[in-house]
Amino acid sequence: MLRRVLLISVVLAFASGCSMMHSVRGWFGGSKTKATDPAPLTALANPIAVQRIWSNGAGEEEKRSWMRLRPALDGNRLYLLGEHGNVFAIDAATGKKLWETNAVTVKDEDSRWKVWRSHTIEAGVTGGPGFGNGVVVVGGRNGEVVALDAETGAKRWSAKATSEVLSAPLVMDDRVIVRSNDGRVFGFDIADGTRKWVFDRGLPTLTVRGNSAPVAGQGVAYIGYDDGTVVALRDNDGLKVWEQIVAEPEGRTELDRVADIDGELQVGTDAVFATSFHGQTVALSPINGSPLWNRDLGAYGGIAMLADRLIISDKDGNVWAIDRSTGNALWKQTALARRQLTTPVVQGDYAVVGDLEGYLHWLKLDTGDIVGRVHTGKAGLRGTPQVSADGVLYAETTEGKLEAYKLGR
């Protein structure tokens, strides 16, 4: 199963024009743009002012893990994964490190090959961080779940899931809810890590690398699954409230039937919003999961939610604004095609997406026009950027560099 999960990551990356394909163009004399290449960027006539406040290189380098790493923002602090099982707390205003702790012990796969140590060490932390109620929780490659004191980084407790944890744990009032890569969902006691319940569900044969993180509702946790289904579980005991198919896995081959919900779900008082890699975005009733509307639009990332609309980056690199009540399209921006965009976030009057070449793009919320752009560096952006209450945007590259940006000079 692991081999097949990793394979789909490679296949999908090359099918959509990955950064490696883009960088090797011209090695053998070819210089013409190919249909799979990222759309070229054009100069902006009157770009908005965007200022980089600080930059910090403490984060984990993704290498080939395809983990879509992102920081967790909690008020005036950022939490992020470092190399080889470390977790950092960063001051959001200055980028300075507040504390660092080793959450998970890493393994040297073969001590005889010390010269290759940097290539054989197995990264210990792969999922998280999640935070809330004074704790930061991360998950590990071997199913480790570790809770740290948010103020000091001291370890409070550790627990065990049954397989790799790829998404951020959900921290609720009295439960920590963790999705593992084998389809199981665990509810741990927030005080001491005691396992209170487990929900078990099968997975399709072939899936996209990554898992949708659990999202909180009113007394429930919503989980997006690899077969295109959203499941609502009671947070106190893990009992299933409802499940609803977002996208049917259809097609002649296993690749055609990939229907993962891997990006962020959004929960409003009126609906739960989900998008699937298979090409469907839906609004579901939070009460019973009944579809309220359905649109032929899908993404491997997630959704940004505003009061009146949703912003989605589809798997072809188009950015959409759709009406939150009806699913009707308000605008579509096609200039970033095949650039493997991140889940959008909202900063002021703009939607912001990152891409595979390390660019951040600012789009006007009312029209979709691209009005701002910065280059964070040669490394790509996969994880969803985060925006603070005071309007600062934080983005983490695939090489672990974390940067902060604000609008204006």
C-alpha positions in Angstrom: 0.0 0.0 0.0 2.8 2.4 0.9 4.4 1.8 -2.5 1.2 2.5 -4.3 0.5 5.7 -2.3 3.9 7.0 -3.1 3.6 6.1 -6.8 0.5 8.2 -7.3 2.3 11.3 -5.9 5.0 10.9 -8.5 2.5 10.2 -11.3 0.3 13.1 -10.5 3.3 15.5 -10.1 4.6 14.7 -13.5 1.2 14.7 -15.1 0.6 18.3 -14.0 4.0 19.6 -14.9 6.1 19.3 -11.7 9.0 21.5 -10.8 11.5 18.8 -11.7 10.1 18.6 -15.2 10.3 22.3 -15.5 13.9 22.5 -14.3 15.3 19.9 -16.6 13.8 21.5 -19.7 16.7 22.2 -22.1 19.1 19.6 -20.8 19.1 17.9 -24.1 18.8 20.9 -26.4 15.0 21.4 -26.2 13.9 24.9 -25.3 10.3 25.1 -26.5 7.5 25.3 -23.9 5.6 22.1 -23.5 1.9 21.7 -22.8 2.7 20.3 -19.4 5.0 23.2 -18.3 3.8 25.7 -15.7 2.1 28.7 -17.3 4.7 31.5 -17.7 4.3 34.5 -15.5 3.7 37.9 -17.0 4.8 41.2 -15.5 2.2 43.0 -13.4 1.4 46.6 -14.5 0.7 48.2 -11.1 1.4 45.6 -8.4 0.2 46.2 -4.9 2.9 46.7 -2.3 3.9 43.6 -0.3 6.6 43.7 2.4 8.5 40.8 3.7 8.8 41.2 7.5 11.2 38.4 8.3 12.5 35.0 7.2 13.4 31.9 9.2 14.9 28.7 8.0 14.1 26.5 11.0 11.5 24.3 9.4 11.6 20.7 8.0 12.7 20.2 4.4 10.1 18.1 2.6 12.5 16.4 0.2 10.4 13.7 -1.5 7.8 13.2 1.3 5.1 15.4 -0.3 3.8 16.4 3.1 2.6 19.9 2.2 4.1 21.3 5.4 2.6 24.4 6.9 3.0 26.3 10.2 0.3 26.3 12.8 -0.7 29.8 13.9 -1.9 30.4 17.4 -2.3 34.1 18.3 1.2 35.5 18.5 3.0 32.2 18.0 3.8 29.8 15.2 4.5 26.2 15.6 6.3 24.2 12.9 8.1 20.9 12.4 11.9 21.0 12.3 14.4 18.4 11.1 14.5 14.9 12.5 11.6 15.0 14.9 12.0 18.6 16.3 9.1 21.0 16.9 9.7 24.8 17.1 7.7 27.7 18.6 8.4 30.9 16.7 7.4 34.5 17.7 5.0 35.5 15.0 6.1 39.2 15.2 9.9 38.7 14.9 10.5 35.2 13.6 12.7 34.4 16.6 12.7 31.0 18.1 11.0 30.7 21.5 11.6 27.0 22.2 12.6 23.8 20.5 12.0 20.3 21.5 12.6 16.8 20.2 9.1 15.3 20.0 10.0 12.0 18.3 13.2 10.0 18.4 14.4 9.3 14.9 16.0 6.2 13.5 19.3 5.8 11.7 18.3 3.0 9.2 21.8 1.6 8.9 24.6 2.8 11.3 27.3 1.1 9.0 26.8 3.8 6.4 27.7 6.9 8.6 28.9 8.7 5.5 25.4 8.6 4.2 23.7 9.5 7.5 21.9 12.6 6.0 20.2 10.2 3.6 19.3 7.4 5.9 17.8 9.1 8.8 14.1 8.6 8.9 12.2 11.8 9.8 10.2 11.2 13.0 7.4 13.8 12.7 5.2 13.9 9.6 1.8 15.2 10.8 0.9 18.4 12.6 1.2 20.5 14.5 -2.3 20.9 15.8 -2.9 23.1 18.8 -5.5 24.2 21.4 -6.2 24.3 25.1 -2.5 24.9 26.0 -1.1 22.0 24.0 0.6 21.4 20.7 0.2 17.9 19.2 2.2 16.3 16.4 2.1 12.9 14.7 4.9 10.6 13.6 5.9 8.3 10.8 5.5 5.3 13.0 2.2 6.3 14.4 3.5 8.3 17.3 1.2 11.0 18.8 3.0 13.5 21.1 1.4 16.4 23.1 3.7 19.3 24.1 3.1 22.2 26.5 2.4 25.1 24.2 4.2 27.6 26.5 7.5 25.6 27.1 7.6 22.7 24.7 7.8 20.2 27.5 6.4 16.8 26.6 3.0 16.1 28.4 2.2 12.7 27.0 2.6 10.4 24.1 0.3 7.8 22.5 0.2 5.5 19.5 -1.9 5.3 16.3 -1.7 2.3 14.1 0.1 3.9 11.1 1.8 7.1 9.9 0.1 10.4 10.8 0.2 12.7 7.8 -2.2 15.4 8.8 -2.5 17.8 11.8 -4.3 16.4 14.8 -7.5 18.2 15.9 -7.3 19.5 19.5 -10.7 19.9 21.1 -11.9 20.6 24.7 -11.3 17.1 26.0 -10.2 15.1 23.0 -7.3 15.0 20.6 -8.5 13.5 17.3 -5.9 12.0 15.0 -6.3 10.5 11.5 -3.8 7.8 10.6 -2.8 6.8 7.1 -4.6 3.4 7.3 -8.0 5.1 7.5 -8.4 4.9 11.3 -9.4 7.9 13.4 -8.4 8.0 17.1 -9.8 9.9 20.0 -7.3 10.5 22.8 -7.9 12.1 26.2 -6.4 15.6 26.1 -5.2 15.3 29.7 -3.1 12.2 29.5 -3.3 10.7 26.0 -5.5 7.7 27.0 -7.2 6.2 23.9 -10.9 6.7 24.3 -12.1 5.5 20.9 -11.1 4.4 17.4 -13.1 4.6 14.2 -12.0 2.1 11.5 -12.7 2.5 7.8 -11.3 0.8 4.7 -9.3 2.6 2.0 -9.2 2.2 -1.8 -6.2 0.5 -3.4 -4.6 3.6 -4.8 -4.6 7.1 -3.2 -2.9 10.5 -3.3 -0.1 11.0 -0.8 -1.6 12.9 2.2 -4.7 13.0 4.4 -7.3 15.6 5.1 -7.0 16.9 8.7 -10.0 16.5 11.0 -12.1 19.6 11.4 -14.3 20.6 14.3 -18.0 21.2 14.2 -20.7 21.3 16.9 -19.8 18.2 19.0 -18.5 16.4 15.9 -15.3 16.0 13.9 -15.5 16.0 10.1 -13.1 13.7 8.2 -12.4 13.7 4.4 -11.6 10.2 3.1 -9.6 8.8 0.2 -12.7 7.3 -1.5 -14.3 10.8 -1.8 -16.5 10.5 1.3 -16.9 12.9 4.2 -17.7 11.3 7.6 -19.0 13.1 10.7 -18.0 11.5 14.0 -19.1 12.4 17.5 -16.0 13.8 19.3 -16.6 12.3 22.7 -17.1 8.6 21.6 -16.3 8.4 17.9 -19.7 7.2 16.8 -20.6 7.9 13.2 -23.3 10.6 12.8 -23.4 10.5 9.0 -21.3 10.0 5.9 -21.8 11.4 2.4 -20.1 10.8 -0.9 -18.6 13.9 -2.4 -17.3 12.2 -5.6 -17.9 8.7 -6.8 -14.7 6.8 -7.6 -15.4 6.2 -11.3 -13.3 5.1 -14.3 -11.6 2.2 -16.0 -8.4 2.3 -14.1 -7.4 2.8 -10.5 -5.8 6.1 -11.4 -9.1 7.3 -13.0 -10.9 6.3 -9.8 -8.7 8.4 -7.5 -11.2 10.6 -5.5 -9.3 11.7 -2.4 -10.4 14.5 -0.2 -7.0 15.6 1.0 -7.4 19.4 1.4 -8.9 21.5 4.1 -12.7 21.1 4.8 -14.5 24.3 5.8 -17.3 24.3 8.3 -19.9 27.1 8.5 -23.1 27.3 10.4 -25.0 26.7 7.2 -22.9 24.0 5.6 -19.8 21.8 5.5 -17.8 22.4 2.3 -15.5 19.8 0.7 -13.7 19.4 -2.6 -12.3 16.1 -4.1 -9.4 15.4 -6.4 -11.9 13.6 -8.7 -13.5 16.9 -9.7 -16.4 17.7 -7.3 -17.1 20.4 -4.7 -20.1 20.1 -2.5 -21.9 21.9 0.3 -23.3 19.4 2.8 -25.9 19.8 5.6 -24.0 19.7 8.9 -27.1 18.0 10.5 -27.3 14.9 8.3 -24.8 15.3 5.4 -27.4 15.8 2.7 -26.0 17.7 -0.3 -27.1 21.3 -0.6 -25.4 21.9 -3.9 -22.7 20.2 -6.1 -20.3 21.6 -8.7 -18.0 20.0 -11.2 -14.9 21.5 -9.8 -12.2 19.7 -7.8 -8.8 20.1 -6.2 -6.1 18.2 -4.3 -5.9 21.1 -1.9 -8.7 22.6 0.2 -11.0 25.6 0.3 -10.9 29.1 1.6 -14.2 30.3 3.0 -15.6 33.9 3.2 -19.0 35.1 4.3 -20.4 35.0 0.7 -18.0 32.9 -1.3 -15.5 30.1 -1.5 -12.1 30.3 -3.2 -10.6 27.1 -4.7 -7.5 26.3 -6.6 -8.4 23.4 -8.9 -6.0 20.6 -9.9 -5.3 22.3 -13.3 -4.1 25.5 -11.6 -7.2 27.6 -12.1 -8.4 29.7 -9.2 -12.2 30.0 -8.8 -14.5 32.1 -6.7 -17.9 30.4 -6.2 -21.0 31.6 -4.5 -21.2 30.0 -1.0 -25.0 29.6 -1.1 -25.4 28.2 -4.7 -22.1 27.0 -6.0 -22.3 29.3 -9.0 -19.1 30.6 -10.4 -18.3 34.3 -9.7 -15.0 34.4 -11.5 -12.2 32.1 -12.8 -8.5 33.0 -13.1 -6.6 30.8 -15.6 -3.2 32.6 -15.7 -1.6 30.2 -13.2 -2.4 27.0 -15.0 -0.3 23.9 -14.2 1.6 25.8 -11.4 0.4 23.3 -8.6 -1.2 25.9 -6.5 -1.6 25.7 -2.7 -5.0 26.0 -1.0 -6.0 29.7 -1.2 -6.0 31.9 1.9 -7.5 35.4 2.3 -5.4 38.4 3.3 -7.3 41.7 3.4 -9.1 42.2 0.0 -7.1 39.5 -1.7 -6.9 35.7 -2.1 -3.3 34.4 -1.9 -1.9 31.2 -3.4 1.6 29.8 -3.6 3.0 27.7 -6.4 5.6 25.1 -7.3 8.3 27.7 -8.2 8.1 29.5 -4.9 5.9 32.4 -5.9 3.1 33.9 -3.9 0.3 35.5 -5.9 -2.3 38.0 -4.7 -5.7 38.0 -6.5 -8.5 40.5 -6.0 -11.4 38.9 -4.2 -14.0 40.7 -6.3 -12.6 40.1 -9.8 -9.8 37.5 -9.6 -7.3 39.8 -11.2 -3.7 39.1 -10.2 -2.4 42.2 -8.6 0.6 41.2 -6.5 3.5 38.7 -6.6 6.6 37.9 -4.6 9.2 35.2 -4.9 10.1 33.4 -1.7 13.0 31.5 -3.4 13.8 28.5 -5.6 11.9 26.0 -3.4 8.2 25.4 -4.0 5.2 26.1 -1.9 2.9 23.2 -1.1 1.5 23.9 2.4 -1.4 26.3 2.9 -0.2 29.7 3.9 -1.6 31.1 7.2 -2.9 34.6 7.9 -3.0 36.2 11.4 -5.8 38.3 12.9 -3.8 41.4 12.2 -3.3 40.5 8.6 0.2 39.0 8.4 0.7 36.1 6.0 3.1 33.2 6.8 4.3 30.8 4.2 6.6 27.8 4.5 8.6 26.5 1.5 9.4 22.8 0.7 12.9 23.5 2.1 11.6 24.6 5.4 12.0 28.3 5.1 9.2 30.3 6.8 8.5 33.9 5.7 6.1 36.6 6.9 4.5 39.2 4.6 2.3 42.1 5.2 0.5 44.4 2.7 1.9 47.9 2.2 5.3 49.3 2.8 
